[in-house]
Amino acid sequence: MIDKKEKEKTESRHYIFLVFLILLNVMNFVDRQLLASFANFIIPDLSLSNTQFGILTGFGFLFFYSIMGLFMGILADKVHRPRLIAIGVALWSFLTALSGAAKGFTGLLLPRMFIGVGESILTPTSISILGDRFPQSKMGFVTGAYYMGIPIGAGLSLIIAGSLGPIIGWRMCFYILGGLGVILSLIMFFIKETPRSIKINNSEKKKIDLRLIKNDLIKALKDSKPLTLCIYGGVIYHFVLGAAVYDQVWYVKERGFDKAEIAQYTGYIVVVFGILGNLFGGLGSDWFSKKFNLGRPMFLFWVMLLLLPLNILGRIVSPDTYIFWIAMMAGSFQLGAVYGPIFATVQELAPSHMKATVIAFFILNLNMIGMFIGTTGTGIILDTLIMYNENALVPISEPYTKTLLFFTLISSLSIPMFWFAGKK
């Protein structure tokens, strides 16, 4: 009886810790999505071009976020993980507040670059800790729950932009959110480390052999084709997520919405349907893999295949139709449903001694290839089409719509990759 009670108490602590990590991930994505959410406020205020905005939301942020994320994953396999997370949260929160004082492109680019360093710590370190706290059979649910931070954070940033942006301005919102993050980092600093499933002696903690780590990564990818297919299926899917940073501008310029009104509408949709997608993806993929004895990537294949027609229609129909709004809800639902299964698969297939490193490598690829091509590529294409239209006898209508539809179609190439990963 005592053992049972102690076990229940231990499990309760794990779930409380999971909730706190979800809260940190919410703050992570609120801060990360602030530029996209406030696009219709920041672009005219700082006189930014689409290409400059793409750099701010793409390369300027993602380069340091992705490169440092790999090293932070390696570090997470060696050091006290809660304190590492605390340092990261404090860093990105301070720099978010500093971003509110930007007067132009360069003033926003510099803190944005180093915000990526702080945010790169959270996910590989958190997934590593959760993998040591929960059994493998629950990791679909656990990672899905953790990734509820994406829709909640992205949705909240939109709601903040739509409701508080017109009242207190985008700069004050940045200041307030930065301060809240610093407070949360102090709490995280005093949380105890979780015992690791693989013990690390003191010499291993201090020694970081990059050549050995590189060889281990290459071997892991060669030995597990499903792992490789999952990683690069996720990369291709992220093309459209990168392009989506222009959604708020698209809603206003080519769909006729008021900037504050549409930010709130989309914020509520992202929160509600993103959470439903996370729960469906986490619990559903666990059930699917047990029921049909197939890998979670096959679950992703069916979800993405069934929702693809709606994703395409949502870009081309009028906002006066119910299909437009259903497509918006389906997009948020799909985004939520993807993260739990795909990160659970990567975490499950990664070698036990380098799980955080493999997750960080995955995030590196998601951002430096997927998100970079989506954000920066969309900005360049848009500015090119707009410049062409200025002098063209027959201008190209709705350049935002056509560009975003192009990336929707390209990202659908991830669907067969998940099918092959699931079969293997």
N, C-alpha and C positions, 0 to 999 in steps of 0.2 A: 504493500500500500504506500509506503513512504517513497519507494522508488517510482511508483506511478505518479504520485503527486509532484515529485521533483522533476520528472520528465515533462509533465504538463506545464510546470512553472518555467522550465527551460524553453519549451516551445513558445510560450507566451512572450518571453523576452525576445525571442527571435522575430516574432511577428511585429512586436513593438518597434524593433530596430528596422525591420523592413518598411514600416510606415514612415519612420524618420528619413530613411534613404529616399523614399518616394517624394517626401516633402522637399528634400535637397534637389532631387531631379526636377521637380516642379519649378523651383527657383532657377535651376540651370537653364531650363527651356524658356522660362519667362524672359530671362536676361538675353538668351541667345536670339529669341524671336522679336525682341523689341524693335530692331531696325526694320524688319519686314512689316511688323504691325503698325509702326508709325511712318511707313513709307510716304504716305500722302501728306504728312506733316514735315518730315525731315528733308525730303528731296527738294521741295520748293524753298524751304527755309535756308538750306545750305547751298542752293543752286547746283545740285548734283545732276550729272548725266546718268542715263541707264547703265552705261559701262562702269562709271564710278560707283554707283550703287551696287552693281554686281560684284565689284572688287571688295567693297566693304562687307557684303554678306557672304562673299565667296572666298577668293584667294586670300584677301587680307586677314580674314579670321581663320580660315581652314588650314593654311600652311602651318602656322605654329600649333594650332589645335591638334592637327593630325600627326605631325612629326614628333611633337613633344608627347603626344598620347602614347606613342610606341615606347618611348623611354619611361613614361610614367607607369605603363603596364609592367615593364621590366622591374622598375623600382618597387611596385606594389608586391611583386613576388619576393622582395627582399626585406622590406622595412615594416614599421608599425603602420598599418593601413588606415585606421581612423584618424591619426594625426596627419597623415599625408592628405586625406580628404579635406580635413579642416583647413590646411594651408591653401589648397586649391580653391575652396569656397571663399575664403577671405580675400584671396588675390582677385578672383573674377568680380567679386562684389565691389571692392574698392575701385577697380577700373571701370565698372559700369557707372558708378557715381561720377567718376572723372569724365566719362564720355559725355555726360550732360552739359559740360562746359565747352564742348567743341564749337569752333567758329567756322569751320570749313572742312573740306575733304580730308586734308592731312591731319587736322586736329581730332577727327573721329577715327581715322585709320590707325594711328599709333596705339591708343588704348585698346582698340578692337583687336589688334594683333595679339596683344598680351593677355587679353581676356581668354583667348583660346588656350593659352598655357594653363591657366587655372582650371578651366572647364575640362581640359583633357585628362585630368586626374580622376574625376568622379566615377565614370562608368566602368572602366576596366577594374578599378579598385573595388567598387561596390559589388560587381558581379563575382569577383574573386571571393569576397567575404561571404556573400550569399551562398556560393557554392560550398563553402565550409560549414554553413549553418543549417542547410536544408538538404534532404536526400534527393538523389537524382530524379526520382519519380515525381517530385513536386516542382522541379525547376521550370517547367513550362508555365505553371501558374505564377511562380515567384518572379521570373523575369518579365512575364506579362504584367504583373502588378507593378513592378519597378518601372516599367516603361509606360505606365499610366501617367508618369511625369511629363511625357511628350505632349499628349493631347491636352492635359490639364494646363501645363505651362504655356503651350502655344495658344490655347484658347483664352487663358487669363490675360496674356499679353495683348491680345486683340480687344478683349473687354476693357482693359485699362486704357488702351489707345482710344477706343470709341467713347468711353464714359468720362475719363479723367483728362484725356488729351486736350479737348476743347476748353476745359475749365482751368487746369493748372499748367498746361503746356507739357510738351514731351520732355523737356529738360528736368523739370521737377520730378516727374515720374522716374527718371533715371536715378536721381539723387535718393529718393525714398527707397527704391528697390535695392540699391547698393547697400544702404544702411541695414536693411532687414537681413541681407545675406551675411554681413559681418557678425551679427548677433547669432545666427544659426551656426556659423563656423566655430564660435566659442564653445557651444554645446558639444559639437562633434569632437573637439579637441580632447575632452575628458572621458570619452567612451573607451572601454578596454578593448584590446585586440582580441580577435576570435582565434582559437587554436586552429592551426592549418591541418588539412588532411594529410599533407606531406610535410614532415618536419624539416626545418632548414637550420643547419648548424651555423655557428657564427662566421666561419670562413666563407660559406656560401652567401651569407647576407652581405658581406663586404665586397666580394668579388663579382664583378659584372663583366663577363667575357662576351663581347659583342659578336666575335666570330663564331663562337659556339652557339650563341642564341640564333644567329642567322642560319647556321647549318641545321639547328633543331627545327626552325620554322620551315625551311625548305623540305626537310624530311617529313614533317607533319603534313604538309600540303601534298607531297608525292604519295604518301602512304594512305591518305584518305581523300579519294575523289569527291565524296559527298561534301566534305569540309570545303574543298576548293570551289565546287559548284555553288555552294551556299554563299560563300563569301562574295563571289563575283556576280551571282544573281542579285544579291543585295546591293552591290555597287551599281548595276544597271538600273535597278528600281529607283535608286536615289537621283537619277537624272531629273526625273519629274519633280522630286521634292526640292531640288535646287532651283528649278524653274519657278516653283510655286512661291518664291519670295516676292514675285511680281504680281501675285494674285490680287492684292489690295489695289494696286495701280490699275490693273485690268478691270476690276469691278467698277472703278470710278470712270476711267477713260472710255471704255468700250461697252459697259453694261449699264451706265447711267445712274449709279448709286451715289448717295451722299457718303463722304469718307468716314464720318463718325458713325453713321447708321450701319453701314455694311461691316465695319470693324466689329461692332457689337453683335450683329447677326451671326457672322462667321465664328466669332469667339464662342458663343453659346453652342453652336453646332459642333465645333471642334471638341469642346469639353464633353458634351453629352455622348456624341457618337464615337468619339475617340476612346472614351472609357469603356463603352459597350464593346468596341472592337478589341480593346486590350483584354477584357474578360473573356470574350469569345475566342480570341487567338490563344490565350494561355490555357484556359480550361479545355477548349475545343481541341487543341492540338494534342494535349495529354490524352484525352479520350480517344481521338482519332488514331493515334499511334498504337494504343492498346487494342482497340476494337478491330482494326484492319491489319495490324502488324506491319505498318508502313512507317517510314520516317516522317518527321514533322514537315520537311520540305514538300512532300506530296500534299499535305493539308494546305500549304501556301499556294501550291499550283492551282487547286480547285477554287480557293477563295479569290485569287487574282484573276483567274480566267472568267469566272462568273460575273465579276464586277467590271471587267474591261469595257463592255459596251456602254455602261453608264458613265464611265470616266470619259469616254470619247464624246458621247452625246452632251455631257455637261459643258463642254467647251464650245459647242456650236449652236445650241438651242437658245431661245430668248429667255431672259429671266422672268418673263411673264408666265412661263409654263411650269407645271409641277415637276417636270423632268429635271429642270435646272436645279431645283432645291433638293430633290431626291439624290441627284448626282453629287451635290455638295456634301450631303450626309454620308453617302456611300464612300466618298473619298476619305473622309475623316475616319469612318469605320474601318476601311482597309488599312490606313496608316497605323491605327491602333492594333489591328489583328496581326500585322506582319512582325512586329518587333519581338514579342514573346517567343514565338516558335523559332525564329531565325537565330536569336541570341542563345536560346536554350540548346539548339543544335550545335552551334559553334562551341559553346561551353562544354557540351557533352563529348564532342569529338576531339577537343584539344587535349594534348598530353597533360597529365595531371600536374607535372612540375612547372608548367608554363601557361596555365589557363589565362591569367591576366594578360600575359604577353600576346597570346594569340588573339584575344578579344581586342587588345589595343591595335594589333596589326589589322584586324578586320575594320575597326573604326578608321584607321589611317586610310585604307582603301575606299571605304564609303565616302569619306570627305575629300581626299585629294584627287580622286577620280570622279566619283558619282556626283557629289555636291558641287565640286569645282566646275565640272563641265556644265552642270545645270544652271548654276548662278551666273558665272562669268560668261558662258556661252550665250545664255539668254540675253544678257545685257548688250553684248556685242551685236547679236543679230537684230535686236530691237533698234539700237542706234543706227545700224546700217540701213534697215528698212525705212526708218523715219527720215534719214538723210536722203535716201532715194526718192521718197515721196515728195520732198520739197521741190524737186526739179523735174519730176516725171510727168509726162503727158497723161499716162494712165497709172495713177497711184495704186499701190497695193492696199486694199481695204483691210481694216482690223488687224494691224501687224501684231498686236499683243495676242489676240485670239489664235492666229495662225502659228505663232512661235510656241505658245503653250501647248497647242494641239500636237505640234511636231514632237515635243519632248514627251508627251503622253504616249505617243505611238512608239517612240524609241525605247522608253522604259518597259514596254510590254515584252521586250525580248528576254526579260528576266523570267518570264513564265515557263518556257521550255527548260530553262536551266534548273528551276526548282523541280520540274518533273523528273529530269535525269538524276538529280541528287536524291529524290525520294525513292526512285527505283533501285538505286545502288545502295 
